[in-house]
């Protein structure tokens, strides 16, 4: 009698365990659960991509510093990193002696619309 009760209880417990296991797997396959899983994976991929971009940027800065040292180009310590030097002013003599035709010096030509349909 005890033997039958033991096996009956063991079978019932195995059935309950298997049922809960199957129900958990089915809940994982619902559209809401799959959407949440995909969103989590997308966020994780975004974080990895951001870390990769930061690593690339750090490597670029390091390599730029190495090249600047190798070429003897050193940035002015008084100037912030994000400001570049502007070229010096043009020589006034070069501007005054410019003989090229300017827009104001051209003869008055009529406007021709070349985009018309013919």
Secondary structure, 3 states (H helix, E strand, C coil): CHHHHHHHHHHHHHHHHHHHHHHHHHHHCCHHHHHHHHHHHHHHHHHHHHHHHHHHHHHHHHHHHHHHHHHCCCCCCCCCCCCCCCCCCCCHHHHHCCCCCCCCCCCCCCCCCCCCCC
